[in-house]
Amino acid sequence: MDTLNDKKKITTFLNKIKSRWPAKVERFEFKTATVIYIHLKEGISSIDFLGSLSRQVEKLVDFTMPIILYHIESDGMNLRSHPINWYSSLNRS
């Protein structure tokens, strides 16, 4: 696995999310290389964001590194996790 290449692809992936849904996504925050917070704009529910966009977001994945996206509402109170490629590394072992 080319970790540096995956990191570039993850950044591209996040930019695609923000460009496709600019009315929903405020910003991204990397907590670690594999844990990323998606700060949602005011009035956007994390559960609605996850439910309505998760399948579409999965189609944008072109990297192999497992990551976890956390969707955070603007008030910081609600947080939902969204694992991506989480089980793919387990299947390869």
HTML snippet that shows the backbone in 3Dmol.js (N, CA, C, O; Angstrom):
<script src="https://3Dmol.org/build/3Dmol-min.js"></script>
<div id="view" style="width:600px;height:400px;position:relative"></div>
<script>
const pdb = `
ATOM      1  N   MET A   1       0.850  -1.186   0.000  1.00  0.00           N
ATOM      2  CA  MET A   1       0.000   0.000   0.000  1.00  0.00           C
ATOM      3  C   MET A   1       0.887   1.238   0.000  1.00  0.00           C
ATOM      4  O   MET A   1       1.815   1.349   0.802  1.00  0.00           O
ATOM      5  N   ASP A   2       0.600   2.151  -0.890  1.00  0.00           N
ATOM      6  CA  ASP A   2       1.336   3.386  -0.985  1.00  0.00           C
ATOM      7  C   ASP A   2       0.643   4.435  -0.113  1.00  0.00           C
ATOM      8  O   ASP A   2      -0.316   5.080  -0.539  1.00  0.00           O
ATOM      9  N   THR A   3       1.141   4.592   1.104  1.00  0.00           N
ATOM     10  CA  THR A   3       0.488   5.471   2.083  1.00  0.00           C
ATOM     11  C   THR A   3       0.482   6.924   1.619  1.00  0.00           C
ATOM     12  O   THR A   3      -0.525   7.613   1.780  1.00  0.00           O
ATOM     13  N   LEU A   4       1.581   7.400   1.050  1.00  0.00           N
ATOM     14  CA  LEU A   4       1.642   8.789   0.590  1.00  0.00           C
ATOM     15  C   LEU A   4       0.620   9.032  -0.515  1.00  0.00           C
ATOM     16  O   LEU A   4      -0.057  10.061  -0.519  1.00  0.00           O
ATOM     17  N   ASN A   5       0.506   8.103  -1.441  1.00  0.00           N
ATOM     18  CA  ASN A   5      -0.477   8.212  -2.516  1.00  0.00           C
ATOM     19  C   ASN A   5      -1.898   8.193  -1.957  1.00  0.00           C
ATOM     20  O   ASN A   5      -2.751   8.961  -2.402  1.00  0.00           O
ATOM     21  N   ASP A   6      -2.156   7.315  -0.979  1.00  0.00           N
ATOM     22  CA  ASP A   6      -3.472   7.266  -0.337  1.00  0.00           C
ATOM     23  C   ASP A   6      -3.800   8.585   0.356  1.00  0.00           C
ATOM     24  O   ASP A   6      -4.942   9.040   0.295  1.00  0.00           O
ATOM     25  N   LYS A   7      -2.830   9.202   1.007  1.00  0.00           N
ATOM     26  CA  LYS A   7      -3.075  10.484   1.688  1.00  0.00           C
ATOM     27  C   LYS A   7      -3.492  11.552   0.692  1.00  0.00           C
ATOM     28  O   LYS A   7      -4.388  12.349   0.972  1.00  0.00           O
ATOM     29  N   LYS A   8      -2.847  11.575  -0.473  1.00  0.00           N
ATOM     30  CA  LYS A   8      -3.229  12.535  -1.512  1.00  0.00           C
ATOM     31  C   LYS A   8      -4.638  12.239  -2.014  1.00  0.00           C
ATOM     32  O   LYS A   8      -5.425  13.155  -2.250  1.00  0.00           O
ATOM     33  N   LYS A   9      -4.950  10.957  -2.174  1.00  0.00           N
ATOM     34  CA  LYS A   9      -6.279  10.572  -2.649  1.00  0.00           C
ATOM     35  C   LYS A   9      -7.355  10.901  -1.622  1.00  0.00           C
ATOM     36  O   LYS A   9      -8.474  11.257  -1.991  1.00  0.00           O
ATOM     37  N   ILE A  10      -7.027  10.787  -0.338  1.00  0.00           N
ATOM     38  CA  ILE A  10      -7.992  11.136   0.715  1.00  0.00           C
ATOM     39  C   ILE A  10      -8.287  12.633   0.676  1.00  0.00           C
ATOM     40  O   ILE A  10      -9.440  13.039   0.815  1.00  0.00           O
ATOM     41  N   THR A  11      -7.266  13.446   0.491  1.00  0.00           N
ATOM     42  CA  THR A  11      -7.462  14.893   0.377  1.00  0.00           C
ATOM     43  C   THR A  11      -8.336  15.220  -0.831  1.00  0.00           C
ATOM     44  O   THR A  11      -9.228  16.063  -0.743  1.00  0.00           O
ATOM     45  N   THR A  12      -8.085  14.560  -1.948  1.00  0.00           N
ATOM     46  CA  THR A  12      -8.903  14.743  -3.149  1.00  0.00           C
ATOM     47  C   THR A  12     -10.342  14.315  -2.885  1.00  0.00           C
ATOM     48  O   THR A  12     -11.281  14.989  -3.309  1.00  0.00           O
ATOM     49  N   PHE A  13     -10.516  13.200  -2.188  1.00  0.00           N
ATOM     50  CA  PHE A  13     -11.828  12.687  -1.805  1.00  0.00           C
ATOM     51  C   PHE A  13     -12.591  13.725  -0.977  1.00  0.00           C
ATOM     52  O   PHE A  13     -13.768  13.980  -1.235  1.00  0.00           O
ATOM     53  N   LEU A  14     -11.931  14.318   0.009  1.00  0.00           N
ATOM     54  CA  LEU A  14     -12.575  15.327   0.849  1.00  0.00           C
ATOM     55  C   LEU A  14     -12.948  16.568   0.042  1.00  0.00           C
ATOM     56  O   LEU A  14     -14.014  17.149   0.244  1.00  0.00           O
ATOM     57  N   ASN A  15     -12.065  16.970  -0.873  1.00  0.00           N
ATOM     58  CA  ASN A  15     -12.369  18.125  -1.719  1.00  0.00           C
ATOM     59  C   ASN A  15     -13.577  17.859  -2.612  1.00  0.00           C
ATOM     60  O   ASN A  15     -14.370  18.764  -2.872  1.00  0.00           O
ATOM     61  N   LYS A  16     -13.720  16.611  -3.087  1.00  0.00           N
ATOM     62  CA  LYS A  16     -14.892  16.248  -3.892  1.00  0.00           C
ATOM     63  C   LYS A  16     -16.166  16.353  -3.063  1.00  0.00           C
ATOM     64  O   LYS A  16     -17.187  16.840  -3.547  1.00  0.00           O
ATOM     65  N   ILE A  17     -16.107  15.896  -1.809  1.00  0.00           N
ATOM     66  CA  ILE A  17     -17.279  15.990  -0.930  1.00  0.00           C
ATOM     67  C   ILE A  17     -17.689  17.450  -0.769  1.00  0.00           C
ATOM     68  O   ILE A  17     -18.862  17.795  -0.915  1.00  0.00           O
ATOM     69  N   LYS A  18     -16.717  18.301  -0.468  1.00  0.00           N
ATOM     70  CA  LYS A  18     -17.028  19.715  -0.239  1.00  0.00           C
ATOM     71  C   LYS A  18     -17.538  20.395  -1.509  1.00  0.00           C
ATOM     72  O   LYS A  18     -18.436  21.234  -1.440  1.00  0.00           O
ATOM     73  N   SER A  19     -16.976  20.043  -2.663  1.00  0.00           N
ATOM     74  CA  SER A  19     -17.424  20.684  -3.900  1.00  0.00           C
ATOM     75  C   SER A  19     -18.803  20.190  -4.337  1.00  0.00           C
ATOM     76  O   SER A  19     -19.554  20.950  -4.948  1.00  0.00           O
ATOM     77  N   ARG A  20     -19.151  18.950  -4.042  1.00  0.00           N
ATOM     78  CA  ARG A  20     -20.473  18.421  -4.421  1.00  0.00           C
ATOM     79  C   ARG A  20     -21.577  18.865  -3.474  1.00  0.00           C
ATOM     80  O   ARG A  20     -22.731  18.994  -3.884  1.00  0.00           O
ATOM     81  N   TRP A  21     -21.238  19.098  -2.223  1.00  0.00           N
ATOM     82  CA  TRP A  21     -22.234  19.487  -1.226  1.00  0.00           C
ATOM     83  C   TRP A  21     -21.782  20.731  -0.454  1.00  0.00           C
ATOM     84  O   TRP A  21     -21.643  20.682   0.768  1.00  0.00           O
ATOM     85  N   PRO A  22     -21.552  21.842  -1.157  1.00  0.00           N
ATOM     86  CA  PRO A  22     -21.057  23.050  -0.470  1.00  0.00           C
ATOM     87  C   PRO A  22     -22.054  23.637   0.524  1.00  0.00           C
ATOM     88  O   PRO A  22     -21.655  24.336   1.455  1.00  0.00           O
ATOM     89  N   ALA A  23     -23.331  23.365   0.342  1.00  0.00           N
ATOM     90  CA  ALA A  23     -24.341  23.895   1.256  1.00  0.00           C
ATOM     91  C   ALA A  23     -24.428  23.082   2.543  1.00  0.00           C
ATOM     92  O   ALA A  23     -25.110  23.491   3.483  1.00  0.00           O
ATOM     93  N   LYS A  24     -23.750  21.942   2.600  1.00  0.00           N
ATOM     94  CA  LYS A  24     -23.813  21.077   3.778  1.00  0.00           C
ATOM     95  C   LYS A  24     -22.510  21.030   4.572  1.00  0.00           C
ATOM     96  O   LYS A  24     -22.537  20.866   5.792  1.00  0.00           O
ATOM     97  N   VAL A  25     -21.370  21.172   3.894  1.00  0.00           N
ATOM     98  CA  VAL A  25     -20.066  20.986   4.538  1.00  0.00           C
ATOM     99  C   VAL A  25     -19.388  22.328   4.787  1.00  0.00           C
ATOM    100  O   VAL A  25     -19.170  23.113   3.865  1.00  0.00           O
ATOM    101  N   GLU A  26     -19.060  22.571   6.048  1.00  0.00           N
ATOM    102  CA  GLU A  26     -18.361  23.802   6.435  1.00  0.00           C
ATOM    103  C   GLU A  26     -16.849  23.650   6.230  1.00  0.00           C
ATOM    104  O   GLU A  26     -16.212  24.455   5.551  1.00  0.00           O
ATOM    105  N   ARG A  27     -16.290  22.580   6.843  1.00  0.00           N
ATOM    106  CA  ARG A  27     -14.832  22.366   6.754  1.00  0.00           C
ATOM    107  C   ARG A  27     -14.494  20.962   7.230  1.00  0.00           C
ATOM    108  O   ARG A  27     -15.339  20.247   7.769  1.00  0.00           O
ATOM    109  N   PHE A  28     -13.231  20.583   7.016  1.00  0.00           N
ATOM    110  CA  PHE A  28     -12.705  19.301   7.477  1.00  0.00           C
ATOM    111  C   PHE A  28     -11.613  19.553   8.496  1.00  0.00           C
ATOM    112  O   PHE A  28     -10.926  20.574   8.450  1.00  0.00           O
ATOM    113  N   GLU A  29     -11.461  18.626   9.401  1.00  0.00           N
ATOM    114  CA  GLU A  29     -10.409  18.719  10.414  1.00  0.00           C
ATOM    115  C   GLU A  29      -9.810  17.324  10.598  1.00  0.00           C
ATOM    116  O   GLU A  29     -10.515  16.379  10.953  1.00  0.00           O
ATOM    117  N   PHE A  30      -8.513  17.207  10.356  1.00  0.00           N
ATOM    118  CA  PHE A  30      -7.821  15.939  10.562  1.00  0.00           C
ATOM    119  C   PHE A  30      -7.448  15.823  12.027  1.00  0.00           C
ATOM    120  O   PHE A  30      -6.680  16.639  12.536  1.00  0.00           O
ATOM    121  N   LYS A  31      -7.983  14.814  12.717  1.00  0.00           N
ATOM    122  CA  LYS A  31      -7.580  14.537  14.097  1.00  0.00           C
ATOM    123  C   LYS A  31      -6.342  13.651  14.082  1.00  0.00           C
ATOM    124  O   LYS A  31      -5.414  13.850  14.865  1.00  0.00           O
ATOM    125  N   THR A  32      -6.337  12.669  13.181  1.00  0.00           N
ATOM    126  CA  THR A  32      -5.169  11.834  12.914  1.00  0.00           C
ATOM    127  C   THR A  32      -5.165  11.612  11.401  1.00  0.00           C
ATOM    128  O   THR A  32      -5.996  12.179  10.691  1.00  0.00           O
ATOM    129  N   ALA A  33      -4.255  10.808  10.914  1.00  0.00           N
ATOM    130  CA  ALA A  33      -4.218  10.523   9.476  1.00  0.00           C
ATOM    131  C   ALA A  33      -5.443   9.744   9.029  1.00  0.00           C
ATOM    132  O   ALA A  33      -5.799   9.769   7.851  1.00  0.00           O
ATOM    133  N   THR A  34      -6.095   9.045   9.968  1.00  0.00           N
ATOM    134  CA  THR A  34      -7.232   8.194   9.607  1.00  0.00           C
ATOM    135  C   THR A  34      -8.554   8.610  10.260  1.00  0.00           C
ATOM    136  O   THR A  34      -9.582   7.973  10.030  1.00  0.00           O
ATOM    137  N   VAL A  35      -8.536   9.655  11.059  1.00  0.00           N
ATOM    138  CA  VAL A  35      -9.759  10.163  11.705  1.00  0.00           C
ATOM    139  C   VAL A  35      -9.954  11.610  11.254  1.00  0.00           C
ATOM    140  O   VAL A  35      -9.133  12.485  11.530  1.00  0.00           O
ATOM    141  N   ILE A  36     -11.065  11.833  10.555  1.00  0.00           N
ATOM    142  CA  ILE A  36     -11.330  13.142   9.966  1.00  0.00           C
ATOM    143  C   ILE A  36     -12.713  13.611  10.402  1.00  0.00           C
ATOM    144  O   ILE A  36     -13.694  12.876  10.289  1.00  0.00           O
ATOM    145  N   TYR A  37     -12.779  14.845  10.901  1.00  0.00           N
ATOM    146  CA  TYR A  37     -14.057  15.434  11.285  1.00  0.00           C
ATOM    147  C   TYR A  37     -14.585  16.254  10.107  1.00  0.00           C
ATOM    148  O   TYR A  37     -13.865  17.064   9.522  1.00  0.00           O
ATOM    149  N   ILE A  38     -15.854  16.029   9.773  1.00  0.00           N
ATOM    150  CA  ILE A  38     -16.546  16.855   8.792  1.00  0.00           C
ATOM    151  C   ILE A  38     -17.471  17.774   9.583  1.00  0.00           C
ATOM    152  O   ILE A  38     -18.459  17.321  10.161  1.00  0.00           O
ATOM    153  N   HIS A  39     -17.152  19.053   9.608  1.00  0.00           N
ATOM    154  CA  HIS A  39     -17.992  20.030  10.304  1.00  0.00           C
ATOM    155  C   HIS A  39     -19.093  20.458   9.337  1.00  0.00           C
ATOM    156  O   HIS A  39     -18.824  20.996   8.263  1.00  0.00           O
ATOM    157  N   LEU A  40     -20.329  20.207   9.740  1.00  0.00           N
ATOM    158  CA  LEU A  40     -21.479  20.523   8.900  1.00  0.00           C
ATOM    159  C   LEU A  40     -21.953  21.949   9.141  1.00  0.00           C
ATOM    160  O   LEU A  40     -21.766  22.503  10.225  1.00  0.00           O
ATOM    161  N   LYS A  41     -22.557  22.528   8.135  1.00  0.00           N
ATOM    162  CA  LYS A  41     -23.070  23.896   8.261  1.00  0.00           C
ATOM    163  C   LYS A  41     -24.284  23.915   9.186  1.00  0.00           C
ATOM    164  O   LYS A  41     -24.912  22.887   9.438  1.00  0.00           O
ATOM    165  N   GLU A  42     -24.591  25.085   9.672  1.00  0.00           N
ATOM    166  CA  GLU A  42     -25.715  25.264  10.591  1.00  0.00           C
ATOM    167  C   GLU A  42     -27.009  24.761   9.955  1.00  0.00           C
ATOM    168  O   GLU A  42     -27.311  25.050   8.798  1.00  0.00           O
ATOM    169  N   GLY A  43     -27.762  23.999  10.748  1.00  0.00           N
ATOM    170  CA  GLY A  43     -29.042  23.478  10.299  1.00  0.00           C
ATOM    171  C   GLY A  43     -28.961  22.135   9.586  1.00  0.00           C
ATOM    172  O   GLY A  43     -29.995  21.563   9.243  1.00  0.00           O
ATOM    173  N   ILE A  44     -27.764  21.621   9.356  1.00  0.00           N
ATOM    174  CA  ILE A  44     -27.594  20.329   8.696  1.00  0.00           C
ATOM    175  C   ILE A  44     -27.441  19.259   9.778  1.00  0.00           C
ATOM    176  O   ILE A  44     -26.534  19.335  10.608  1.00  0.00           O
ATOM    177  N   SER A  45     -28.310  18.288   9.766  1.00  0.00           N
ATOM    178  CA  SER A  45     -28.302  17.200  10.747  1.00  0.00           C
ATOM    179  C   SER A  45     -27.268  16.155  10.345  1.00  0.00           C
ATOM    180  O   SER A  45     -27.188  15.764   9.181  1.00  0.00           O
ATOM    181  N   SER A  46     -26.478  15.706  11.317  1.00  0.00           N
ATOM    182  CA  SER A  46     -25.475  14.675  11.030  1.00  0.00           C
ATOM    183  C   SER A  46     -26.128  13.370  10.610  1.00  0.00           C
ATOM    184  O   SER A  46     -25.595  12.656   9.761  1.00  0.00           O
ATOM    185  N   ILE A  47     -27.273  13.053  11.192  1.00  0.00           N
ATOM    186  CA  ILE A  47     -27.950  11.808  10.826  1.00  0.00           C
ATOM    187  C   ILE A  47     -28.525  11.898   9.409  1.00  0.00           C
ATOM    188  O   ILE A  47     -28.495  10.915   8.669  1.00  0.00           O
ATOM    189  N   ASP A  48     -29.044  13.058   9.028  1.00  0.00           N
ATOM    190  CA  ASP A  48     -29.531  13.246   7.661  1.00  0.00           C
ATOM    191  C   ASP A  48     -28.386  13.231   6.663  1.00  0.00           C
ATOM    192  O   ASP A  48     -28.500  12.650   5.583  1.00  0.00           O
ATOM    193  N   PHE A  49     -27.287  13.867   7.024  1.00  0.00           N
ATOM    194  CA  PHE A  49     -26.118  13.883   6.146  1.00  0.00           C
ATOM    195  C   PHE A  49     -25.624  12.464   5.899  1.00  0.00           C
ATOM    196  O   PHE A  49     -25.370  12.075   4.759  1.00  0.00           O
ATOM    197  N   LEU A  50     -25.492  11.707   6.960  1.00  0.00           N
ATOM    198  CA  LEU A  50     -25.016  10.331   6.830  1.00  0.00           C
ATOM    199  C   LEU A  50     -26.002   9.489   6.039  1.00  0.00           C
ATOM    200  O   LEU A  50     -25.598   8.743   5.147  1.00  0.00           O
ATOM    201  N   GLY A  51     -27.275   9.593   6.347  1.00  0.00           N
ATOM    202  CA  GLY A  51     -28.279   8.772   5.684  1.00  0.00           C
ATOM    203  C   GLY A  51     -28.458   9.084   4.211  1.00  0.00           C
ATOM    204  O   GLY A  51     -28.608   8.172   3.398  1.00  0.00           O
ATOM    205  N   SER A  52     -28.444  10.348   3.862  1.00  0.00           N
ATOM    206  CA  SER A  52     -28.727  10.715   2.478  1.00  0.00           C
ATOM    207  C   SER A  52     -27.507  10.684   1.569  1.00  0.00           C
ATOM    208  O   SER A  52     -27.642  10.515   0.357  1.00  0.00           O
ATOM    209  N   LEU A  53     -26.324  10.845   2.139  1.00  0.00           N
ATOM    210  CA  LEU A  53     -25.147  10.960   1.287  1.00  0.00           C
ATOM    211  C   LEU A  53     -24.153   9.809   1.397  1.00  0.00           C
ATOM    212  O   LEU A  53     -23.214   9.739   0.605  1.00  0.00           O
ATOM    213  N   SER A  54     -24.334   8.916   2.345  1.00  0.00           N
ATOM    214  CA  SER A  54     -23.309   7.897   2.578  1.00  0.00           C
ATOM    215  C   SER A  54     -23.049   7.029   1.350  1.00  0.00           C
ATOM    216  O   SER A  54     -21.898   6.712   1.051  1.00  0.00           O
ATOM    217  N   ARG A  55     -24.093   6.646   0.645  1.00  0.00           N
ATOM    218  CA  ARG A  55     -23.890   5.815  -0.555  1.00  0.00           C
ATOM    219  C   ARG A  55     -23.184   6.592  -1.649  1.00  0.00           C
ATOM    220  O   ARG A  55     -22.328   6.053  -2.350  1.00  0.00           O
ATOM    221  N   GLN A  56     -23.543   7.850  -1.794  1.00  0.00           N
ATOM    222  CA  GLN A  56     -22.893   8.683  -2.806  1.00  0.00           C
ATOM    223  C   GLN A  56     -21.434   8.930  -2.454  1.00  0.00           C
ATOM    224  O   GLN A  56     -20.571   8.908  -3.331  1.00  0.00           O
ATOM    225  N   VAL A  57     -21.152   9.164  -1.176  1.00  0.00           N
ATOM    226  CA  VAL A  57     -19.782   9.394  -0.730  1.00  0.00           C
ATOM    227  C   VAL A  57     -18.936   8.156  -0.979  1.00  0.00           C
ATOM    228  O   VAL A  57     -17.782   8.267  -1.393  1.00  0.00           O
ATOM    229  N   GLU A  58     -19.493   6.987  -0.733  1.00  0.00           N
ATOM    230  CA  GLU A  58     -18.755   5.737  -0.945  1.00  0.00           C
ATOM    231  C   GLU A  58     -18.305   5.585  -2.397  1.00  0.00           C
ATOM    232  O   GLU A  58     -17.264   4.982  -2.654  1.00  0.00           O
ATOM    233  N   LYS A  59     -19.062   6.116  -3.340  1.00  0.00           N
ATOM    234  CA  LYS A  59     -18.698   6.023  -4.754  1.00  0.00           C
ATOM    235  C   LYS A  59     -17.474   6.867  -5.094  1.00  0.00           C
ATOM    236  O   LYS A  59     -16.834   6.635  -6.120  1.00  0.00           O
ATOM    237  N   LEU A  60     -17.142   7.830  -4.259  1.00  0.00           N
ATOM    238  CA  LEU A  60     -15.999   8.710  -4.504  1.00  0.00           C
ATOM    239  C   LEU A  60     -14.683   8.130  -3.994  1.00  0.00           C
ATOM    240  O   LEU A  60     -13.618   8.693  -4.246  1.00  0.00           O
ATOM    241  N   VAL A  61     -14.748   7.013  -3.281  1.00  0.00           N
ATOM    242  CA  VAL A  61     -13.551   6.422  -2.667  1.00  0.00           C
ATOM    243  C   VAL A  61     -12.691   5.762  -3.736  1.00  0.00           C
ATOM    244  O   VAL A  61     -13.154   4.895  -4.476  1.00  0.00           O
ATOM    245  N   ASP A  62     -11.426   6.187  -3.806  1.00  0.00           N
ATOM    246  CA  ASP A  62     -10.480   5.560  -4.723  1.00  0.00           C
ATOM    247  C   ASP A  62      -9.142   5.287  -4.027  1.00  0.00           C
ATOM    248  O   ASP A  62      -8.093   5.239  -4.670  1.00  0.00           O
ATOM    249  N   PHE A  63      -9.198   5.109  -2.705  1.00  0.00           N
ATOM    250  CA  PHE A  63      -7.998   4.822  -1.920  1.00  0.00           C
ATOM    251  C   PHE A  63      -8.238   3.569  -1.103  1.00  0.00           C
ATOM    252  O   PHE A  63      -9.377   3.120  -0.970  1.00  0.00           O
ATOM    253  N   THR A  64      -7.174   3.001  -0.556  1.00  0.00           N
ATOM    254  CA  THR A  64      -7.300   1.737   0.174  1.00  0.00           C
ATOM    255  C   THR A  64      -7.188   1.888   1.682  1.00  0.00           C
ATOM    256  O   THR A  64      -7.598   0.995   2.423  1.00  0.00           O
ATOM    257  N   MET A  65      -6.645   2.992   2.142  1.00  0.00           N
ATOM    258  CA  MET A  65      -6.458   3.200   3.585  1.00  0.00           C
ATOM    259  C   MET A  65      -7.800   3.303   4.295  1.00  0.00           C
ATOM    260  O   MET A  65      -8.666   4.052   3.845  1.00  0.00           O
ATOM    261  N   PRO A  66      -8.000   2.574   5.393  1.00  0.00           N
ATOM    262  CA  PRO A  66      -9.251   2.735   6.148  1.00  0.00           C
ATOM    263  C   PRO A  66      -9.250   4.053   6.916  1.00  0.00           C
ATOM    264  O   PRO A  66      -8.263   4.401   7.564  1.00  0.00           O
ATOM    265  N   ILE A  67     -10.354   4.779   6.841  1.00  0.00           N
ATOM    266  CA  ILE A  67     -10.502   6.036   7.578  1.00  0.00           C
ATOM    267  C   ILE A  67     -11.865   6.042   8.262  1.00  0.00           C
ATOM    268  O   ILE A  67     -12.748   5.245   7.945  1.00  0.00           O
ATOM    269  N   ILE A  68     -12.006   6.953   9.197  1.00  0.00           N
ATOM    270  CA  ILE A  68     -13.312   7.178   9.837  1.00  0.00           C
ATOM    271  C   ILE A  68     -13.627   8.659   9.707  1.00  0.00           C
ATOM    272  O   ILE A  68     -12.852   9.517  10.128  1.00  0.00           O
ATOM    273  N   LEU A  69     -14.778   8.940   9.115  1.00  0.00           N
ATOM    274  CA  LEU A  69     -15.278  10.306   9.040  1.00  0.00           C
ATOM    275  C   LEU A  69     -16.257  10.497  10.187  1.00  0.00           C
ATOM    276  O   LEU A  69     -17.126   9.656  10.417  1.00  0.00           O
ATOM    277  N   TYR A  70     -16.118  11.586  10.895  1.00  0.00           N
ATOM    278  CA  TYR A  70     -17.088  11.945  11.929  1.00  0.00           C
ATOM    279  C   TYR A  70     -17.826  13.182  11.445  1.00  0.00           C
ATOM    280  O   TYR A  70     -17.207  14.204  11.151  1.00  0.00           O
ATOM    281  N   HIS A  71     -19.138  13.092  11.362  1.00  0.00           N
ATOM    282  CA  HIS A  71     -19.969  14.221  10.953  1.00  0.00           C
ATOM    283  C   HIS A  71     -20.377  14.974  12.213  1.00  0.00           C
ATOM    284  O   HIS A  71     -20.996  14.402  13.110  1.00  0.00           O
ATOM    285  N   ILE A  72     -20.035  16.241  12.279  1.00  0.00           N
ATOM    286  CA  ILE A  72     -20.307  17.055  13.461  1.00  0.00           C
ATOM    287  C   ILE A  72     -21.243  18.187  13.083  1.00  0.00           C
ATOM    288  O   ILE A  72     -20.969  18.946  12.152  1.00  0.00           O
ATOM    289  N   GLU A  73     -22.348  18.299  13.806  1.00  0.00           N
ATOM    290  CA  GLU A  73     -23.277  19.400  13.575  1.00  0.00           C
ATOM    291  C   GLU A  73     -22.656  20.704  14.048  1.00  0.00           C
ATOM    292  O   GLU A  73     -21.740  20.697  14.871  1.00  0.00           O
ATOM    293  N   SER A  74     -23.145  21.812  13.537  1.00  0.00           N
ATOM    294  CA  SER A  74     -22.542  23.120  13.813  1.00  0.00           C
ATOM    295  C   SER A  74     -22.511  23.466  15.296  1.00  0.00           C
ATOM    296  O   SER A  74     -21.637  24.215  15.734  1.00  0.00           O
ATOM    297  N   ASP A  75     -23.453  22.932  16.080  1.00  0.00           N
ATOM    298  CA  ASP A  75     -23.451  23.215  17.520  1.00  0.00           C
ATOM    299  C   ASP A  75     -22.466  22.322  18.270  1.00  0.00           C
ATOM    300  O   ASP A  75     -22.258  22.494  19.472  1.00  0.00           O
ATOM    301  N   GLY A  76     -21.863  21.375  17.565  1.00  0.00           N
ATOM    302  CA  GLY A  76     -20.873  20.489  18.175  1.00  0.00           C
ATOM    303  C   GLY A  76     -21.454  19.411  19.065  1.00  0.00           C
ATOM    304  O   GLY A  76     -20.707  18.660  19.690  1.00  0.00           O
ATOM    305  N   MET A  77     -22.768  19.319  19.135  1.00  0.00           N
ATOM    306  CA  MET A  77     -23.400  18.386  20.059  1.00  0.00           C
ATOM    307  C   MET A  77     -23.566  16.984  19.489  1.00  0.00           C
ATOM    308  O   MET A  77     -23.387  16.004  20.212  1.00  0.00           O
ATOM    309  N   ASN A  78     -23.904  16.868  18.214  1.00  0.00           N
ATOM    310  CA  ASN A  78     -24.149  15.551  17.618  1.00  0.00           C
ATOM    311  C   ASN A  78     -22.985  15.145  16.731  1.00  0.00           C
ATOM    312  O   ASN A  78     -22.461  15.935  15.947  1.00  0.00           O
ATOM    313  N   LEU A  79     -22.605  13.898  16.881  1.00  0.00           N
ATOM    314  CA  LEU A  79     -21.450  13.360  16.179  1.00  0.00           C
ATOM    315  C   LEU A  79     -21.801  11.957  15.703  1.00  0.00           C
ATOM    316  O   LEU A  79     -22.233  11.124  16.500  1.00  0.00           O
ATOM    317  N   ARG A  80     -21.624  11.690  14.428  1.00  0.00           N
ATOM    318  CA  ARG A  80     -21.896  10.363  13.868  1.00  0.00           C
ATOM    319  C   ARG A  80     -20.647   9.881  13.161  1.00  0.00           C
ATOM    320  O   ARG A  80     -20.001  10.648  12.447  1.00  0.00           O
ATOM    321  N   SER A  81     -20.301   8.622  13.350  1.00  0.00           N
ATOM    322  CA  SER A  81     -19.133   8.066  12.675  1.00  0.00           C
ATOM    323  C   SER A  81     -19.531   7.398  11.373  1.00  0.00           C
ATOM    324  O   SER A  81     -20.650   6.907  11.226  1.00  0.00           O
ATOM    325  N   HIS A  82     -18.600   7.387  10.430  1.00  0.00           N
ATOM    326  CA  HIS A  82     -18.820   6.811   9.111  1.00  0.00           C
ATOM    327  C   HIS A  82     -17.504   6.151   8.677  1.00  0.00           C
ATOM    328  O   HIS A  82     -16.645   6.806   8.086  1.00  0.00           O
ATOM    329  N   PRO A  83     -17.350   4.851   8.974  1.00  0.00           N
ATOM    330  CA  PRO A  83     -16.121   4.171   8.569  1.00  0.00           C
ATOM    331  C   PRO A  83     -16.093   3.945   7.054  1.00  0.00           C
ATOM    332  O   PRO A  83     -17.102   3.598   6.440  1.00  0.00           O
ATOM    333  N   ILE A  84     -14.931   4.150   6.481  1.00  0.00           N
ATOM    334  CA  ILE A  84     -14.729   3.928   5.049  1.00  0.00           C
ATOM    335  C   ILE A  84     -13.506   3.037   4.881  1.00  0.00           C
ATOM    336  O   ILE A  84     -12.444   3.304   5.442  1.00  0.00           O
ATOM    337  N   ASN A  85     -13.673   1.983   4.104  1.00  0.00           N
ATOM    338  CA  ASN A  85     -12.608   0.986   3.876  1.00  0.00           C
ATOM    339  C   ASN A  85     -12.184   0.301   5.178  1.00  0.00           C
ATOM    340  O   ASN A  85     -11.107  -0.292   5.238  1.00  0.00           O
ATOM    341  N   TRP A  86     -12.989   0.375   6.181  1.00  0.00           N
ATOM    342  CA  TRP A  86     -12.590  -0.137   7.494  1.00  0.00           C
ATOM    343  C   TRP A  86     -12.351  -1.638   7.478  1.00  0.00           C
ATOM    344  O   TRP A  86     -11.435  -2.131   8.138  1.00  0.00           O
ATOM    345  N   TYR A  87     -13.164  -2.360   6.734  1.00  0.00           N
ATOM    346  CA  TYR A  87     -13.056  -3.808   6.728  1.00  0.00           C
ATOM    347  C   TYR A  87     -12.194  -4.320   5.575  1.00  0.00           C
ATOM    348  O   TYR A  87     -11.865  -5.506   5.545  1.00  0.00           O
ATOM    349  N   SER A  88     -11.828  -3.474   4.644  1.00  0.00           N
ATOM    350  CA  SER A  88     -11.034  -3.923   3.501  1.00  0.00           C
ATOM    351  C   SER A  88      -9.658  -4.404   3.927  1.00  0.00           C
ATOM    352  O   SER A  88      -9.143  -5.372   3.367  1.00  0.00           O
ATOM    353  N   SER A  89      -9.049  -3.743   4.915  1.00  0.00           N
ATOM    354  CA  SER A  89      -7.718  -4.179   5.363  1.00  0.00           C
ATOM    355  C   SER A  89      -7.797  -5.505   6.114  1.00  0.00           C
ATOM    356  O   SER A  89      -6.837  -6.274   6.102  1.00  0.00           O
ATOM    357  N   LEU A  90      -8.924  -5.784   6.766  1.00  0.00           N
ATOM    358  CA  LEU A  90      -9.084  -7.048   7.460  1.00  0.00           C
ATOM    359  C   LEU A  90      -9.233  -8.204   6.466  1.00  0.00           C
ATOM    360  O   LEU A  90      -8.768  -9.316   6.716  1.00  0.00           O
ATOM    361  N   ASN A  91      -9.881  -7.926   5.349  1.00  0.00           N
ATOM    362  CA  ASN A  91     -10.085  -8.964   4.336  1.00  0.00           C
ATOM    363  C   ASN A  91      -8.799  -9.349   3.634  1.00  0.00           C
ATOM    364  O   ASN A  91      -8.693 -10.454   3.103  1.00  0.00           O
ATOM    365  N   ARG A  92      -7.817  -8.457   3.622  1.00  0.00           N
ATOM    366  CA  ARG A  92      -6.557  -8.736   2.955  1.00  0.00           C
ATOM    367  C   ARG A  92      -5.583  -9.530   3.796  1.00  0.00           C
ATOM    368  O   ARG A  92      -4.615 -10.065   3.256  1.00  0.00           O
ATOM    369  N   SER A  93      -5.803  -9.630   5.111  1.00  0.00           N
ATOM    370  CA  SER A  93      -4.843 -10.317   5.967  1.00  0.00           C
ATOM    371  C   SER A  93      -4.956 -11.819   5.861  1.00  0.00           C
ATOM    372  O   SER A  93      -4.212 -12.542   6.524  1.00  0.00           O
TER     373      SER A  93
END
`;
const viewer = $3Dmol.createViewer("view");
viewer.addModel(pdb, "pdb");
viewer.setStyle({}, {cartoon: {color: "spectrum"}});
viewer.zoomTo();
viewer.render();
</script>
